[in-house]
Amino acid sequence: MATIAVVGGTGHLGKGIARRLAQGGHQVTIGSRAADKADAIAAEMNAALGLSLASGANTEVVQGKDIVIVTVPYENQESTLKQIAPHVGSAIVVDTTVPLMPPKVMRVQLPAAGCAALEAREHLGPDILFVTAFHNVAAHILDSEAKVECDVLVFGDDVEARKMVVALVNDMGLRGLVGGALANSAAAEALTSILIYMNKNYAADGAGIRFTNLTTAPAIP
């Protein structure tokens, strides 16, 4: 069992990740910039789902954890990562950020650094274990009891950290796959805009991607 903080965990993506990790047997704490907001969401989820989520302010909940998962919009990525960086210690930080640029969210618009993941690496500094994941999962589906049909790609330059996060994804009832180096996160970040387009163009509700013919990958749940 891992101890996990979900930073910015009051939106659909954060709640969905927290829900499924807790249901998978992990000890999960929801964080928010405002502790009272995190407290309210955790209490609501505990009552509705029979969970035991803890809660608090972002800088508090990340301390002493095995894993810290950041689920904030792109515009809040830099400030959030810089805020928690002094407090995460030896935790693996998992960033879910996609650099969507409203109003043209169906158009791929990666930042000058190449991707949000490489920007995040700079915000956190070189000493923090860092991977990215969950770019292409429909948040509202994750935050439900529905089966998630798509794969979850995990990117990072530390091989063991990637493996640990893939295992967590599998514990959530999803299929995690290693997507390679941190820079490869650019592909998944870009794919999000394409999936938004596919949803609109084909009247879909949460289009996703699944990889085929991976004979040594984990079984599809």
C-alpha positions as CSV (number, residue, x, y, z in Angstrom):
1,M,0.0,0.0,0.0
2,A,1.3,3.4,-1.0
3,T,0.6,6.8,0.7
4,I,-0.5,9.2,-2.0
5,A,-1.4,12.9,-2.1
6,V,-3.6,14.2,-5.0
7,V,-2.8,17.9,-5.4
8,G,-5.7,19.9,-6.8
9,G,-7.8,16.9,-6.1
10,T,-11.2,18.6,-6.1
11,G,-11.9,18.4,-9.8
12,H,-13.1,15.4,-11.8
13,L,-9.6,14.2,-12.7
14,G,-8.3,14.5,-9.1
15,K,-11.4,12.9,-7.6
16,G,-11.3,10.1,-10.1
17,I,-7.7,9.3,-9.4
18,A,-8.3,9.5,-5.6
19,R,-11.4,7.3,-5.8
20,R,-9.8,4.6,-7.8
21,L,-6.5,4.5,-5.9
22,A,-8.4,4.3,-2.6
23,Q,-10.6,1.6,-3.9
24,G,-7.4,-0.2,-5.0
25,G,-6.2,-0.3,-1.4
26,H,-4.0,2.8,-1.2
27,Q,-4.0,5.5,1.5
28,V,-5.0,8.7,-0.3
29,T,-5.2,12.3,0.8
30,I,-6.9,15.0,-1.3
31,G,-5.2,18.4,-1.4
32,S,-6.4,21.9,-2.5
33,R,-5.1,25.5,-2.3
34,A,-7.9,25.9,0.2
35,A,-8.0,23.2,2.8
36,D,-11.7,23.6,3.5
37,K,-12.5,22.8,-0.1
38,A,-10.4,19.6,0.1
39,D,-12.1,18.8,3.4
40,A,-15.6,19.2,1.9
41,I,-14.8,17.0,-1.2
42,A,-13.1,14.3,0.9
43,A,-16.1,14.2,3.3
44,E,-18.6,14.0,0.4
45,M,-16.7,11.1,-1.2
46,N,-16.2,9.2,2.0
47,A,-19.9,9.4,2.8
48,A,-21.0,8.5,-0.8
49,L,-18.4,5.8,-1.5
50,G,-17.5,4.4,1.9
51,L,-13.8,5.5,1.5
52,S,-11.4,6.9,4.1
53,L,-9.8,9.8,2.2
54,A,-7.9,12.4,4.3
55,S,-7.6,16.0,3.2
56,G,-5.8,19.3,3.7
57,A,-3.9,22.1,2.0
58,N,-1.6,21.2,-0.9
59,T,1.7,22.0,0.9
60,E,0.6,19.9,3.9
61,V,-0.8,16.8,2.2
62,V,2.4,16.2,0.1
63,Q,4.7,15.8,3.1
64,G,5.9,12.3,3.9
65,K,4.0,10.7,1.0
66,D,5.3,8.0,-1.4
67,I,3.6,9.5,-4.4
68,V,2.3,13.0,-5.2
69,I,-0.1,13.3,-8.1
70,V,-0.7,16.8,-9.5
71,T,-4.0,17.4,-11.2
72,V,-4.2,21.1,-11.9
73,P,-4.9,23.1,-15.1
74,Y,-1.9,24.3,-17.2
75,E,-2.3,27.9,-16.1
76,N,-1.8,26.7,-12.5
77,Q,1.0,24.2,-13.1
78,E,4.0,26.4,-12.5
79,S,2.8,28.0,-9.3
80,T,1.6,24.7,-7.9
81,L,4.8,22.8,-8.6
82,K,7.0,25.5,-7.2
83,Q,4.8,25.7,-4.1
84,I,5.0,22.0,-3.3
85,A,8.6,21.3,-4.5
86,P,10.2,22.2,-1.1
87,H,7.8,19.8,0.7
88,V,7.6,16.6,-1.4
89,G,10.9,15.1,-0.1
90,S,11.6,11.7,-1.7
91,A,8.1,11.2,-3.2
92,I,7.6,10.5,-6.9
93,V,5.8,13.5,-8.4
94,V,3.3,12.5,-11.1
95,D,2.1,15.4,-13.3
96,T,-1.1,15.1,-15.4
97,T,-0.9,18.6,-17.0
98,V,-2.0,19.1,-20.6
99,P,-1.2,22.5,-22.2
100,L,-4.6,23.3,-23.6
101,M,-4.8,26.9,-24.8
102,P,-8.5,28.1,-24.8
103,P,-10.4,28.8,-26.9
104,K,-8.7,26.6,-29.5
105,V,-8.5,23.4,-27.4
106,M,-9.0,21.2,-30.4
107,R,-5.7,22.5,-31.9
108,V,-2.3,21.2,-30.7
109,Q,-0.4,24.0,-29.1
110,L,2.6,22.8,-27.2
111,P,4.7,25.3,-25.3
112,A,8.1,26.6,-26.4
113,A,9.9,24.1,-24.2
114,G,8.5,21.3,-26.2
115,C,5.9,20.0,-23.8
116,A,4.4,20.8,-20.3
117,A,6.4,17.9,-18.9
118,L,9.7,19.5,-19.7
119,E,8.5,22.8,-18.2
120,A,7.4,21.0,-15.1
121,R,10.9,19.4,-14.8
122,E,12.4,22.9,-14.6
123,H,9.8,24.0,-12.1
124,L,10.5,21.1,-9.7
125,G,14.3,21.0,-10.1
126,P,16.6,18.1,-11.0
127,D,16.5,16.3,-7.6
128,I,12.8,15.3,-7.5
129,L,11.7,12.0,-9.0
130,F,9.2,13.0,-11.7
131,V,7.0,11.3,-14.2
132,T,3.8,12.2,-16.2
133,A,0.6,10.2,-16.8
134,F,-3.2,10.4,-17.2
135,H,-3.1,12.8,-20.2
136,N,-5.7,11.0,-22.3
137,V,-8.2,9.7,-19.8
138,A,-11.7,11.4,-19.8
139,A,-11.9,12.9,-16.3
140,H,-15.6,12.5,-15.9
141,I,-15.4,8.8,-16.7
142,L,-12.5,8.3,-14.3
143,D,-14.7,10.0,-11.7
144,S,-17.4,7.3,-11.9
145,E,-17.8,3.6,-11.6
146,A,-17.6,3.2,-15.3
147,K,-15.0,0.9,-16.9
148,V,-12.2,3.0,-18.4
149,E,-11.5,1.6,-21.9
150,C,-8.3,3.5,-22.7
151,D,-4.7,2.8,-21.8
152,V,-2.7,5.2,-19.6
153,L,0.8,6.1,-20.8
154,V,3.5,6.9,-18.2
155,F,6.6,8.9,-19.2
156,G,9.7,9.6,-17.2
157,D,13.5,9.4,-17.3
158,D,13.7,7.3,-14.1
159,V,13.0,3.6,-15.0
160,E,12.0,2.5,-11.5
161,A,9.7,5.5,-10.9
162,R,7.9,4.8,-14.2
163,K,7.4,1.2,-13.2
164,M,5.9,2.2,-9.8
165,V,3.4,4.5,-11.4
166,V,2.4,1.9,-14.0
167,A,1.7,-0.5,-11.1
168,L,-0.5,2.2,-9.4
169,V,-2.4,2.6,-12.6
170,N,-3.0,-1.1,-12.8
171,D,-4.2,-1.1,-9.2
172,M,-6.9,1.4,-10.3
173,G,-8.3,-1.1,-12.6
174,L,-6.8,0.6,-15.7
175,R,-3.9,-0.5,-17.9
176,G,-0.7,1.4,-17.5
177,L,2.0,1.3,-20.1
178,V,5.5,2.8,-20.2
179,G,5.7,5.4,-22.9
180,G,9.4,6.1,-22.6
181,A,11.4,9.2,-21.7
182,L,9.9,12.3,-20.2
183,A,10.2,14.2,-23.5
184,N,7.8,11.7,-25.1
185,S,5.1,13.2,-23.0
186,A,4.7,15.7,-25.8
187,A,2.9,13.1,-27.9
188,A,0.3,12.4,-25.2
189,E,-0.1,16.1,-24.4
190,A,-0.8,16.7,-28.1
191,L,-3.1,13.8,-28.4
192,T,-5.5,15.3,-25.9
193,S,-6.4,18.1,-28.3
194,I,-7.0,15.4,-31.0
195,L,-9.3,13.5,-28.6
196,I,-11.3,16.6,-27.8
197,Y,-11.8,17.0,-31.6
198,M,-12.8,13.4,-32.0
199,N,-15.3,13.7,-29.2
200,K,-16.9,16.7,-30.9
201,N,-16.7,15.5,-34.5
202,Y,-18.1,12.0,-33.7
203,A,-20.4,12.9,-30.9
204,A,-18.4,10.7,-28.5
205,D,-18.3,10.9,-24.7
206,G,-14.7,10.3,-23.7
207,A,-12.8,8.9,-26.7
208,G,-9.6,7.2,-25.7
209,I,-6.6,5.3,-27.1
210,R,-5.8,1.6,-26.6
211,F,-2.6,-0.1,-27.9
212,T,-2.9,-3.5,-29.6
213,N,-0.6,-6.5,-30.0
214,L,1.5,-5.7,-26.9
215,T,2.0,-9.4,-26.0
216,T,4.1,-8.7,-22.9
217,A,2.0,-5.8,-21.5
218,P,-0.3,-6.3,-18.5
219,A,-3.6,-7.9,-19.3
220,I,-6.4,-5.6,-20.2
221,P,-8.7,-5.3,-17.2
